[in-house]
Amino acid sequence: MDIAHLRDFITVVDSGSLTRAAAQLYISQPALSQRIAHLEGELGVRLLERGPRGVTPTAAGRALYRDAQQLVRQFDRIAGDVLSGDRIHGPVAVGLPTTVSVRLAPALFSWTKVHHPGIHLQLFESMSGYIQELLTLGRLDLAVLYRDDETARPTETLLYSEDLFLIGQPKPPAVDADRIGLVDLQNTPLVVPGGRSNLRALIDRAFAAQGLVPSIVADVDSLGAMIRIAASGEACTILPLSSVADQEDHRVLGVRRIHHPVIERSVAVCNTVEYYQSRDAVAAVQQGIVAVTRQMAEDGDWPGIRLV
């Protein structure tokens, strides 16, 4: 087994087809099949399940895919690290949930450009569940993820905590312009992210803890779409304050802090390195995320967050 075999395997899994992978690698499909068979023979396990619609990794294949991602990326950086000398440089892949990316992505880009111009940021924005999956698979160096408490884990640095708000005008109209009880939302039509989202899981748990069931009328995995639907008056959504604070009409839109109970979540920057030191570029960007988050909070540029 060598690095070329791992590259081939990653391409096959990503494409879901030996034929498509062969085209991407500019080799024949039989030649690629032989390489995969050779890899399976060396490891003594089946890595792929072949079917009429393509190939999918077995449990062993998923484990190899996750580790191969990290090995190949590390291998690709070795030559560059040697040539760069003491200068911190290289690509760093960072995953950001949409509600975080709105604030953090521009600030992190500016900070990196000033402090470490040799670092090439690769920013991925998506819903939190997919970001977690990419981090687990080794496709990301760092990810900003939501946590249910302020307990720091070995590979994480806590950034801040925040409360959630009802966005939109509930019917019947809320008594208070600034806050609303969770019990008052049980019949309010809500649009929220799908089941892979930490926000959805947090909302479901908060309602269940009070013996309530949220009236979710649509799963919407788009921050902009959720806000637009809330603005239409047909449904409300639940988001952190920072998601809508920049909108000129956010008071007209309706922004009420949920209380009795407050729905709170913590946010941490996480990496995949647990047993050895992160490479310099990854460590630098992780420090940058902490620095710009703290600076924006202190300057009042990130409404609704509390530093931890």
ZISUL-V624219 format. One line per field, one symbol per residue. ss: DSSP state (a for helix, b for strand, c for the rest). burial: # if it has 24 or more other ideal C-beta (glycine too) atoms within 12 Angstrom, else .. A space follows every 50 residues. Layout:
ss = ???
burial = ???
This chain:
ss = ccaaaaaaaaaaaaaccaaaaaaaacccaaaaaaaaaaaaaaaccccbbb bccbbbbcaaaaaaaaaaaaaaaaaaaaaaaaaacccccbbbbbbbbaaa aaaaaaaaaaaaaaacccbbbbbbbbcaaaaaaaaacccccbbbbbbccc cccccbbbbbbbbbbbbcccccccccccbbbaaaacccbbbbcccccaaa aaaaaaaaacccccbbbbbcccaaaaaaaaaacccbbbbbaaacccccca aaacbbbbbccccbbbbbbbbccccccccaaaaaaaaaaaaaaaaaaaac ccccbbbc
burial = ....###########.##..##..#......##.##..##......##.. ....#.#...##.###.###.###..#..........############# #####.###.##...#.##.############.##############... ....################...#.....###.##..#######..#### ####.##....#.#.#..#####..##.###...###########....# ..#######...##########.....#################.##... .#####.#
